[in-house]
Amino acid sequence: MQVIGIGQCSWDYLATVDCFPTIDTKSEVMDWQEQGGGPVATALVTLARLGIACNFHGVTGTDPEGKKIGESLARENIKTAGLIVRENAVSQKAFIAIEQKTAKRTIFWQRPSGTPLLPGELTESFLDEGSFLLLDGLMMEVSLFAARMARKRGIPVMLDAGKVRPGMLEIAGMCDYLVASEQFAVDLGWDGKPENFRETAGRTGASVVTITLGEQGSITYQGNNIMVTPAFQVAARDTTGAGDVFHGAYIFGLLRQLDLADTLRFASAVAAMKCTRIGGRAGIPDKANILKFLAEKGCSIRFD
């Protein structure tokens, strides 16, 4: 069992402040951390900590952040042979200011300067041991190629969709699971009423569409059915990476053959637990602590 991930990886600099400063003022940093980040990379870290083998494909540069990104994935036992290092290029990086009182964050990020991963840089066997493919669609050409290949092999595909970008709906049409942000739904014309997105969800082509809503939980569309999954309440310190962790835990539930309702509750729990620590990865829990958390919240989930 192995999850293949193709997409973004980042190095994050995180600063906790009392409140976000107004322009031309200063704010003392109360906590400063550095961690690996990026949607697909962080989702794979979640899966790796849950005992699932993972293989990441993406791009970094030859800068210090690129080295840190690679090392952070290797420490999680994620295969990185598909992580291409572009010479004389800078890696994706982000500065994230976290407001202590609300746990909300503001992100300043820099795109990687290297050429996006190309289909020809994937080996012919890149899906050979794959049980699932996760994409974020930000490297469009290789994402479309990988989705087509997975579809031919009957490997389920999930798209992590943040915004409606050119080509994103084409990828969605080849996916089994579309797990998207609220902004993605708004970009498609959603007015926030669950029943008013049912038809749009059906037109995406994905069998299951989940819209994440932060502290409001998530809404999932499967055929004519709508499932509303509340978020778990925790003492949040930082929401950075919560959606990425949700994606990883969602795939874990599917791989372990949980029903969809339990999969969503499990993913919600893991994302909530992540928010109790600073950064996208420091708070990702292991399975024993997740099951303990769920039991304390009155939820019983059994794995085969």
N, C-alpha and C positions, 0 to 999 in steps of 0.2 A: 504494500500500500504506500503510494507516494503522491504528493501534491506537487505539481509543476506550477511555478509562478513566473509570469513575465510582466515586468513593469518597473515602477519607480523604486528607487532607493535613495536615501538622504542621510545627511548627518545633521542632527538637530542641536542647537544651542538654546537652552531653556532658562529663562529668568523669571522668578516669582517676585512680584511687586505688590505693594499695598493696594494701589489702584493705578490704572493706566494713565500716564501723565498727559497733560495738554501740551500743545506744541511750544517749543522753546522753554521747557522747564526740565527739572531733573527729578528722578525717582530712584531711591536706593533699592538695590536688589537684595532681597531677603534670602534667596536660595538660587544657586547657579548650578546647572547640570549640563552634561553632554550625553546624548544617546543616539543610537541609530534610529532612523525613521523611514518614512515612505510607505504608501498604502499596501502594496503587495509584499514588500519585504517584512513589514510588521505583522501582517496576517500570517506569513509563513513562520515567523518566530512564535506566534501563538500556537500554531499547529505543532511545531517542534517541541514546545514545552508540554504539549499533550501527548507526546510520544509518536507523532506522525513524521515519517521521513519526508523531507522537502528538498526541492531543487530549484534554485533561483536563477533567472536569466534577466540581465539588465546591463546598465552601463555606468561606469564611474570614470574619473580622470586620474591623472598621475599626481594630484595634489594630496596633502596630508589627510583631508577628509575622505578621499577615495580609499586610502589604506585603512582608515578606521571603519568605514562601511564594510569592507570585505572581512576584516577581522571580527567585527561584531556578529556577522552572519555565521562565520566559521565557528565562533564560540558556541553558537546554538546548534551546532552539528548540521547546519544547512549546507547542501552541496553548492559550491560557487564556481564550478568549472565554466558555467555559462555567464558569469559576470565578466563582461568585456571591459578592459581598461584602455581608454583612448589616450594616446600620447599627447602631451601638451594641452590637455583639456582639464577643466575644473568640474568637480562633482556637484550634484545638487546639494544645497545646504539651506538651512532655515534658521532664523532667529525667532523664538517664540516667547512672547511676553504673557505671563499668566497672572491674572488678577486674583489675589489671595482670597478675597471675600466671596467671590462668585465661582471660582475655579474655571472661568472662561478664559479663552486665550485669543491673542491676536498674532497672526503669523506673517512674517516677512520672509520670502523665499527667493532663491536664485535658481534658475534652470541650469541643468548641466550644459556645458558648451560642446560636448562631444556629439558626434553623429548618433542619432538613435539606433538602437539595435535593428539589424536587418534580417529578413528571413534566411538569407544565405549563411548567416552566422549561427543559426541553429543546426545542430547535427541532425542527420537523418533519423537518428534513434532518440531524439529528445523526448518523445512521448512513450517510448517502449515500456517503461516501468510505471507510467503514470496512471493513477486512479482518478485524478481530478485535475482540471486546469483552471487557474485563477488569472484573470487579466484586469488591468485598470484602463486599457484603451488609450493610454497616453502616447504610446509608440504605435501609431495606427497601422502601418504596413505590416509589421511583424505580428501585431495582435490579430488582424484579420486572417493572416496566413495560419497562425497557430489555432485559431478557432475553427477554421475549415478543416485542418488536419485532425483535430480532436473529434470533430463531428463525424468525419469519415470512419474513425476508429470506435465510435460509440463511447468516447470519454466525456463525462459531464463537464460543462463549462460554466463558470460564474464570472460575471462582469461586475466590477466595483466601479460604479458610474457616479462621478461627482457633479459634472455638468453635461449639458448636451453640447458636445463638440462635433465638428465634421467627422462623419464616419461612425460615431458612437452608436447610432441606432442600427447601422448595418451589423456591427458586432453583436449588439443585443439580440438581433434576429437569429443569430447562430448559437445563442446561449440557452442553457436550461434554467439558470438562475440569474436574475438581474437584481442586484442588491444596491440600491441607489440612495443618494442623499435627497433631502427635501428640495434642495435647489434644482436637482435634476427633474423632479416632478413639476416644480413651478415652471421650469423652462419649457415643459410640454403643455403648459396651460392649466395646471391644477390649481383649484381655488381653496384647497385645504380640507374639503369635505370628502371623507373616505369613499362614499358611494359615487362621487363624481370623477374618480380616477379609474374605476373598474374597466370601462371601455378602452381607455388609453393604455392601461396595463396589458390588456389583451392584444392590442395592436403592436406591442413591442416585439412579439414573437417568442419571448421567453415563457416557459411553462409556469414559472413562479416569479413574481415580482414583489420585492420587499422594499419599502421606503422607510429609511431610518429618520427618526425625529428627535434625536438627542434625549433630553430628559423626559420627553413625552412618549418614549418607547418606539414602536414601529408599527407599520401597517403592511400586511401581506395579502397579495391577490393570487389566488390559485383558481383558475376558471372563473366561475361566478361567486366563489366564496371569498369573503373578506375576513381576515383575522387581525384583531388589534391586540398587540402584546405590550403591556405597560413596562416602563423601565423600573428597575429595582432602585430603591432609595438608599443612598450611601452618603457618607461624609466625603464629598468629592473635593479633591485638591487640584485636579487638572484633567480636562477633557481631551487633551491632545491624544490622537491615535485611537480613540474609543471606537470609531467606525471601522478602522482597520482591524482591530482586535475582534470586533463583532463578525467581520467577514471570515476570519480564520476559525473562530469558534462555530460559526454556522456550517462551514465545510466539515468540521470535525463531527458535528451532530449528524450530518448527512452520511458521512463515511461509516459512522457507527450505527447507522440505520435507525436512528430515532425518528419518530413521526415528526411532522413539520411543526406542530405546536410545541413539542418538547425541544426540538432543535432551536426554535426561536427563544424559548425561555432560557435555554442553556447559553446561547449567544448573548442574550441580554445580561445574564449574570456575569459572564466573563468580562464584558465591556464595562459593567458597573464597577467590578472589582479593580479593573485597571485604573479607573478614575481616582482611586484612593492614594495613588502615588504620582509623583511628578514624571512627566514624559510618557511617550507612547509604549515603552517596553518594560520599565522597571516594575510596574504593577501587574504584569501578566501572570496569573496564578497557575499552579499545577492542578491536575484533575482532582486530587484529594481535597484540596482547599475549596475548589469550586463546588463539589458535592456537599461539603460541610456548609458552605454559604447557602446553597439552595435548601438544605434541610432546615437551617435556621430561619429561612424565609417561608417555610411551610410547603416547599416544592420537592417532590420526590421524583427523581429521574433515574431510571435503571438502564444500564448498558448490557447488551447481549455478550 
